[in-house]
Amino acid sequence: MTSETPTPNTPSLPVKWPENAVLQQFTGSCHCKKFVFTFQHPSLDTIPVVSCNCSICTQRGYIVVYFTVVEGSMDALTSYSFGKERVVHRFCPNCGCGVLGSGKTVVAVNLRSVEGVDFTKLTLFRLDGAST
C-alpha cells in the first residue's frame, strides 16, 4: 500500500478518482501465472468499478478499473480488437484469461484477474459500451 496521490494529469475516465485519493498496490495475473502484473488504484470499495455492456465484456463477465501505469510486459499477451477498435483486449495465449484492455491513454484491468477482490463490496458504474 502506498500513500501517493494521482497525478493531476490522470486522463478522463468513466469513473474519476477522488482528488486526494490514497492509492493502493494491487497484484493480478492470468490463470497460469505466465503474466503477472501490478498497478496502483484507489481502494476498490471507495469508487465505482465499471461494468460494460459491450459484447465482449458481457460474454466474458469483465468488471474493470482504469489506470495509467502497468508493470508486467503486455508483449506476453495476445491481443484482439473488434468494432471501432477503440480498445485492444489482451489475454494470455497459454490459458486464455482476459486480463487487460488498453485504449489510447489508459489501461483497463479485469478485476476478476486481481488477487483478493471482494466482489460483494463493489459498486458498479454501468457503462453503455454496446451503443458506442
N, C-alpha and C positions, 0 to 999 in steps of 0.2 A: 504494500500500500504506500502511496505517496501523498504528499500534500500540495502538489503543484496545481496551478490553475490553468484552464485552457488559454491558449494564445488568443489575442483579440482578433486574429485573422482566421479563426475557425470558420470554415465555409458554412453557408446557409444549409442547414439540414432539415429533414422533415420534422425533427424534434430538436429544438435548440437546447444547448446545455445552459444551465443556470450560470449567470455571470461569474460568480466566485465558487464554482463547483470544485469540490475536492476530488481529485482523480484517484482511482484505484487501478492496480495492475491486475489484469485478467490473463489467464492462460487457456488455450484450447488446442485442439488437434483433430485430425481426421480419425477415423476408427482404428486404422492400423498403425497410427502414430508416425507415419513417414513424414507428415507435415505437422509440425508443432509451431505455434505462434503465440505471441503475447501482444497485448495492446493496453492502452490506458483509456479509461472512460469513467464518468461519474457513476456512483453506486446505481445499480440496476433497479433498486426499489425507490429511487428518488425522481426519476423522469420516465415518461412512457417509452416503451420499445415499439418497434414498427412491425405490424402485421400487414403485409401487402397482399392484395387480391389478384395479382397478375397470375398467369397460368403456371409459371414455374414455381413461384413462391407457394401458391395454393397446393399444387401437386406434391411438392417436397416438404411442406409444413414449415417453411422458414419463418423464423421470428428473428429480426435483426436489430442491431445498433450500428451507428455510423461513427467512424473515427478517421483520423488523418494520418496516422503512422502505424505501420505494422512491422514487426520483427519476424523473420522467417521468410524464406525466398519463395515468392509466388511462382518462380520459374519451375518449381517442383510440381505445380498443379496443371491440370488440363483446363482449357477454357472453352466456354460456349456462350454464344450470343444469339438473340433472336429478335424479331420485330424490328424496331427502330435502332437496335444495337446500342442503346444508351448505357447498358450495364453489361459487363463481362462477368459471367458466372464462372467461378473456379471450383474445381473438385479434384479429389485425389484420383489419379489414374489407376492406383492399385486397389483401393477399397470402394471407390465411387462416392464417398461422402462429399456433399456440397458444403464447403466451409466459408467461402468468401464471395463477394461480388464487388466489382470496382467500377467506378464511373470516372469522370474527368478529374475530380478533385478529392474524392473520398473513397473509403473502403467500407463495405458493409460486412459484418461478420454474422454468420448464422449462430445464434445463441445456443442452438442445440449441439454445437461442437465445443462449447466452452464449459470448463470444469466448474462444478458447484453452483450452477444457476438453479434457484428455486422458482420454478415457473408459476407456482401458486401466488407468488408475491408481485408478479409483473403487472403493470398497467399497459394495455395495448393502445397504440395510436394506429388507427386503421387507415392505411394508405391505399388510394384507389389507383393502383398501377395498371389495372385492366383497361382503364379509359385513356391512358397516356400512350 
